[in-house]
Amino acid sequence: MLALSRNVGEVIVITTPAGEVMEVELVAMTGASRRQARIGISAPKSVVIERKEIVGRQKLEANSVNR
């Protein structure tokens, strides 16, 4: 894992081996103690972007249906 520090408005660029370019921008820091990051992601439509907790929940539900 690569961990980076970014200020609001700064962008990280990710390029896939196929040449697809994605950008991740730190849009804002929110919450009382500014511990919640708001990010924006720009990517080609072919790239699937999902939150990990949602993917995990979907896998659990699929496993329970298949039993």
SVG drawing of the C-alpha trace seen along z (x, -y; Angstrom):
<svg xmlns="http://www.w3.org/2000/svg" viewBox="-31 -23 35 48">
<polyline fill="none" stroke="black" stroke-width="0.4" points="0.0,0.0 1.2,-3.5 0.1,-6.1 0.1,-9.7 -0.6,-13.0 -2.7,-15.5 -4.1,-18.9 -7.6,-19.9 -7.6,-20.4 -4.6,-18.2 -4.9,-15.3 -3.4,-11.8 -3.2,-10.4 -3.4,-6.6 -2.5,-5.1 -3.4,-1.4 -1.1,0.8 -3.7,0.4 -3.2,-3.4 -6.4,-4.3 -6.0,-7.4 -7.9,-7.9 -7.7,-10.9 -8.4,-11.0 -8.9,-14.5 -9.2,-15.4 -12.2,-17.6 -12.8,-18.5 -12.1,-17.6 -15.3,-17.5 -16.7,-16.7 -16.1,-18.3 -12.5,-17.2 -12.0,-17.2 -11.4,-13.4 -13.6,-12.6 -12.2,-13.0 -14.4,-13.8 -12.8,-12.5 -13.7,-12.9 -12.8,-10.2 -12.6,-10.6 -12.2,-7.4 -13.3,-5.9 -16.8,-4.3 -15.2,-0.9 -13.7,-1.2 -15.8,0.1 -15.5,-2.0 -17.1,-0.6 -16.7,-1.1 -15.1,2.0 -17.8,2.4 -20.5,2.6 -18.5,5.2 -18.1,7.3 -21.8,7.1 -22.7,8.2 -20.4,11.2 -21.9,12.2 -25.4,11.9 -24.4,13.9 -23.0,16.7 -26.1,16.9 -28.3,17.2 -26.1,19.9 -26.4,22.2"/>
</svg>
